[in-house]
């Protein structure tokens, strides 16, 4: 994507010292059948029947909703054990939540863990007292007709964004991009390289003290790898791949109108002191995409998208800043990515465009052959 870059969560988890579960090392071009959760994990009870690659997003949703880590419910190194009471209670709560949605909301997922917990291990059962500064936010759909009537159409806002980014002709003149910068996560500063190539290839490398962490999209599939011996490679889930495909769209401002069936417009919140328009893209069967555009410049200041899990949607927010002109197009040299319990910033220091970039850079590393096996010369 022209102005978006998102490191997959597993890369940031590695930086923070947490390892995501690895999957078999499979070439990115392959599309193996996804097993069910109970086929890949031990002692699955309430979440039987979901795809195995949805298990980690489900656990991440619980963690974000309750503000806890894995060991609140699980035994370290033996996640299948039922030794902790919170794990047993979590099963009861999942059953209750599913029953409420089935019986009261015709099976639609209206109630989630977050509905009651709001980021706390203990659910909120008592209303908060009013304070001088606390004012309920007015949802866009409840705003008065007077507030809505002066809003421009989605087409006008998206056209202004395309023009602010440089326009179709200038965008098409750029076919590759190399960025070098720094990832800021707490007190850690890590060198980062990002390469992108039209129409839809992207790879980012974090140079960690213990080895590189790489996130890539080869035009078809997303992947992550850790430089170890042998290298560990994890293919992206279907939801991660959909997000990576959007990020890798080199001409995102040019293609945005075709990504969704319907766009709606509402007043957006102020971002870095700038008034915004909120444009929400929707298509049947997909989570929405929220886009906040600067009312004055037309540039994209914030993007919010969602990863579906069996228990609820996990949000990802990207804030863009420090736009600069480069070869006739405007590019953010700084962006901040925020997820529940996770936030980091990328600052670009050097940028080059229209340079040769080998397609091999976007493919995941292949694991070495088994011991004793001689690699084929063909």
C-alpha positions in Angstrom: 0.0 0.0 0.0 1.4 3.4 -1.0 1.1 5.0 2.5 0.6 2.0 4.7 3.1 -0.3 6.3 2.3 -2.8 9.0 4.6 -5.2 10.7 2.8 -8.4 11.6 2.3 -8.9 15.3 4.6 -11.8 15.5 7.6 -9.6 14.6 6.8 -7.2 17.3 6.3 -10.0 19.8 9.8 -11.3 19.0 11.2 -7.8 19.7 9.4 -7.8 23.0 10.8 -11.2 23.9 7.6 -13.2 23.1 7.6 -16.1 20.6 4.5 -16.7 18.5 3.7 -20.4 17.8 5.4 -21.6 14.6 3.8 -23.6 11.8 5.4 -26.1 9.4 7.8 -24.5 7.0 5.8 -24.4 3.8 6.6 -22.5 0.6 4.5 -19.3 0.3 3.0 -20.4 -3.0 1.4 -23.5 -1.4 -2.1 -23.4 0.0 -2.4 -26.3 2.4 -5.7 -27.2 4.0 -6.1 -25.6 7.4 -6.7 -28.2 10.2 -9.3 -27.7 12.9 -8.3 -26.3 16.2 -8.8 -29.6 18.0 -6.6 -31.4 15.4 -3.6 -29.1 16.0 -4.0 -28.1 19.7 -4.5 -30.3 22.8 -7.6 -30.2 25.1 -9.8 -27.9 22.9 -13.3 -27.9 24.2 -15.4 -24.7 23.7 -13.7 -23.7 20.4 -14.0 -27.0 18.6 -14.6 -26.7 14.9 -12.8 -23.4 14.2 -9.8 -23.3 11.9 -6.6 -23.8 13.8 -5.2 -20.6 12.4 -8.0 -18.8 14.2 -7.0 -20.1 17.6 -4.2 -17.5 18.2 -6.4 -14.5 17.2 -9.1 -15.8 19.6 -6.6 -15.9 22.4 -5.3 -12.5 21.5 -8.9 -11.2 21.7 -9.3 -12.6 25.2 -6.0 -11.2 26.3 -6.9 -7.7 25.0 -10.4 -7.7 26.4 -9.3 -8.7 29.9 -5.9 -6.9 29.9 -4.0 -10.0 30.9 -1.3 -12.2 29.4 -1.3 -15.9 28.5 -0.3 -17.1 31.9 -3.3 -15.6 33.6 -5.2 -18.7 32.3 -2.5 -21.1 31.1 0.4 -23.0 32.6 3.7 -21.9 31.1 4.9 -24.5 28.7 1.8 -26.7 29.1 -1.1 -24.7 27.7 -3.3 -27.8 27.5 -3.4 -28.2 31.3 -6.5 -27.2 33.3 -4.7 -26.4 36.5 -5.8 -22.7 36.7 -9.3 -21.6 37.7 -9.4 -18.6 35.3 -9.1 -21.0 32.3 -12.1 -23.0 33.5 -14.1 -19.8 34.1 -13.1 -18.6 30.6 -14.7 -21.7 29.1 -17.9 -21.0 31.0 -17.9 -17.4 29.9 -17.4 -18.3 26.2 -20.3 -20.7 26.4 -22.4 -18.0 28.0 -21.4 -15.4 25.4 -22.2 -17.7 22.5 -25.6 -18.6 24.1 -26.5 -14.9 24.5 -25.7 -14.2 20.9 -27.6 -17.2 19.7 -30.7 -16.7 21.8 -30.9 -12.9 21.8 -29.2 -11.7 18.6 -30.2 -14.4 16.1 -26.6 -15.7 16.1 -25.0 -12.4 15.2 -21.9 -11.6 17.3 -23.1 -8.6 19.3 -21.8 -9.5 22.7 -18.1 -10.2 23.2 -15.6 -10.6 26.1 -14.9 -6.8 25.8 -18.6 -5.9 26.2 -18.3 -6.4 30.0 -14.5 -6.5 30.7 -13.4 -3.4 29.0 -9.7 -4.2 29.4 -10.0 -5.5 33.0 -9.9 -9.0 34.4 -13.0 -8.3 36.5 -16.1 -7.3 34.4 -17.5 -3.8 35.0 -20.9 -4.1 36.7 -21.3 -0.7 38.2 -21.8 2.6 36.1 -19.0 5.2 36.5 -19.8 8.5 38.3 -19.9 11.6 36.2 -16.8 13.9 36.2 -16.4 17.4 35.0 -14.5 16.3 32.0 -16.3 13.2 31.1 -18.7 13.6 28.1 -20.1 10.7 26.2 -18.9 10.5 22.6 -21.6 11.1 20.0 -21.6 8.3 17.5 -21.7 9.3 13.9 -25.0 7.6 13.2 -26.6 9.7 16.0 -25.3 13.1 14.9 -27.8 15.6 13.8 -28.8 16.1 10.2 -27.4 19.6 10.3 -23.9 18.2 11.2 -24.1 15.7 8.4 -25.6 17.8 5.6 -22.4 19.8 4.9 -20.2 16.7 4.5 -18.6 16.1 1.1 -19.3 12.8 -0.7 -16.9 9.8 -0.3 -16.0 10.2 -4.0 -14.9 13.8 -3.5 -12.8 12.9 -0.4 -11.1 9.9 -2.1 -10.4 12.0 -5.2 -8.9 14.7 -3.1 -6.7 12.1 -1.4 -5.5 10.8 -4.7 -4.6 14.3 -5.8 -2.9 15.1 -2.5 -0.8 11.9 -2.8 0.5 13.2 -6.2 -2.2 12.2 -8.7 -2.5 9.0 -10.8 0.2 10.0 -13.4 2.8 10.7 -10.8 2.0 7.6 -8.8 2.4 5.3 -11.8 5.8 6.7 -12.5 7.1 5.2 -9.3 7.6 1.4 -9.5 9.8 0.6 -6.5 10.7 2.1 -3.1 13.4 1.4 -0.5 13.2 2.9 3.0 15.7 2.8 5.8 14.7 3.9 9.3 14.2 3.1 13.0 11.5 1.2 14.8 10.8 2.7 18.2 9.2 0.3 20.8 9.4 1.6 24.3 13.1 2.2 25.0 14.2 0.0 22.1 15.5 1.5 18.9 15.9 -1.1 16.1 17.1 -0.5 12.5 14.4 -1.3 9.8 14.6 -1.7 6.1 11.4 -1.7 3.9 11.4 -2.6 0.2 8.3 -2.3 -2.0 7.7 -3.1 -5.6 4.7 -2.5 -7.9 2.2 -3.7 -8.1 1.9 -5.5 -4.7 5.1 -6.8 -3.2 6.6 -5.7 0.1 9.2 -6.9 2.7 10.3 -5.3 5.9 13.3 -6.4 7.9 14.0 -5.6 11.6 17.6 -6.0 12.5 17.4 -7.4 16.0 20.4 -8.2 18.2 19.6 -11.9 18.0 19.0 -12.0 14.2 16.7 -10.4 11.6 13.0 -10.6 11.8 11.4 -10.4 8.4 7.8 -9.8 7.3 7.0 -10.1 3.6 4.3 -10.3 1.0 5.2 -11.9 -2.4 2.1 -10.8 -4.3 0.1 -13.8 -3.3 0.9 -14.8 0.3 2.2 -13.2 3.5 4.9 -14.7 5.6 7.2 -14.0 8.6 10.6 -15.4 9.3 13.3 -15.3 12.0 16.9 -15.7 11.0 17.9 -18.7 13.0 19.6 -22.0 12.2 17.6 -23.4 10.5 15.4 -20.3 9.6 11.9 -20.4 11.0 9.2 -19.4 8.7 5.5 -18.9 9.4 2.9 -18.3 6.7 0.3 -15.7 7.4 -3.3 -16.7 8.1 -6.0 -15.8 5.7 -6.9 -12.7 7.7 -3.2 -11.6 8.0 -2.8 -12.1 4.2 -5.8 -9.9 3.4 -4.2 -7.1 5.6 -0.8 -7.7 4.0 -2.2 -7.5 0.5 -3.7 -4.1 1.3 -0.4 -2.8 2.8 1.5 -4.1 -0.2 -0.7 -2.3 -2.8 1.8 0.1 -4.3 -0.9 2.3 -5.7 -3.3 2.3 -2.8 -4.7 5.8 -3.4 -5.4 4.8 -7.0 -7.2 1.6 -6.1 -9.0 2.5 -3.0 -12.4 3.1 -4.6 -12.4 -0.5 -5.9 -11.6 -2.2 -2.6 -15.1 -1.8 -1.1 -18.6 -1.9 -2.4 -19.8 1.0 -0.3 -18.3 4.1 1.4 -20.0 6.3 4.1 -18.8 9.7 5.4 -19.0 11.1 8.9 -17.2 13.8 10.8 -13.9 12.4 12.1 -12.1 13.1 15.3 -9.3 15.6 15.5 -5.9 14.1 14.9 -2.8 16.0 15.8 -4.9 19.2 15.8 -6.3 18.6 12.3 -10.0 18.2 11.6 -10.8 15.0 9.7 -13.4 13.3 7.6 -14.1 9.6 8.5 -14.7 7.5 5.4 -15.7 3.9 6.2 -15.5 1.2 3.5 -17.7 -1.8 3.7 -18.3 -5.0 1.7 -20.5 -7.9 2.5 -18.7 -10.5 4.6 -15.7 -8.3 5.3 -14.9 -6.2 8.4 -15.0 -2.4 7.7 -12.0 -0.2 7.0 -12.0 3.3 8.6 -10.0 6.0 7.0 -9.5 9.5 8.5 -8.6 12.2 6.0 -7.3 15.7 6.8 -10.0 18.1 5.9 -7.5 20.7 4.6 -4.8 18.7 2.9 -6.8 15.6 1.9 -4.0 13.3 3.1 -4.7 10.1 5.0 -3.9 10.7 8.7 -5.2 7.4 10.2 -6.3 4.0 9.1 -8.2 1.5 11.3 -8.8 -2.1 10.2 -10.0 -5.2 12.0 -8.9 -8.8 12.1 -11.8 -11.2 12.6 -11.5 -13.8 15.4 -14.1 -16.4 16.5 -14.7 -14.2 19.6 -14.5 -10.7 18.2 -12.7 -8.2 16.0 -9.1 -7.2 16.9 -8.4 -3.6 15.8 -5.2 -2.3 14.2 -4.7 1.5 14.0 -2.0 3.2 11.9 -1.4 6.9 12.3 0.6 8.7 9.5 2.7 11.8 9.9 5.7 13.7 8.5 4.5 13.7 4.9 7.2 14.7 2.5 7.5 15.2 -1.3 9.5 12.6 -3.1 9.7 12.4 -6.9 6.3 14.0 -7.3 4.4 12.0 -4.7 3.8 12.6 -1.0 4.9 9.9 1.4 4.6 9.6 5.2 8.1 9.4 6.7 6.6 8.5 10.1 3.8 6.1 11.1 2.7 4.6 14.4 0.9 1.3 14.6 -1.3 0.5 17.6 -3.0 -2.7 18.7 -4.5 -3.8 22.0 -1.4 -3.9 24.3 1.0 -3.1 21.6 2.3 0.1 20.0 5.4 1.1 18.0 6.6 3.8 15.6 8.6 3.7 12.4 10.7 6.8 11.4 12.1 6.8 7.9 15.6 8.3 7.6 16.4 7.5 4.0 14.3 6.9 0.9 15.1 5.9 -2.7 12.6 5.2 -5.5 12.7 3.5 -8.9 15.7 1.4 -8.0 16.2 -2.2 -9.1 14.7 -4.7 -6.6 15.1 -8.4 -7.1 11.8 -10.3 -6.9 13.7 -12.9 -4.8 13.7 -10.4 -1.9 10.0 -10.9 -1.4 10.0 -14.7 -1.1 10.4 -16.5 2.2 13.7 -18.3 2.9 13.6 -22.0 2.3 14.5 -24.4 5.1 17.6 -26.4 4.5 17.2 -30.0 3.3 17.2 -32.8 6.0 20.6 -34.0 7.2 22.2 -36.3 4.7 20.0 -35.1 1.8 21.8 -33.5 -1.1 20.0 -30.5 -2.7 19.0 -31.0 -6.3 21.0 -29.1 -8.9 17.8 -28.5 -10.8 
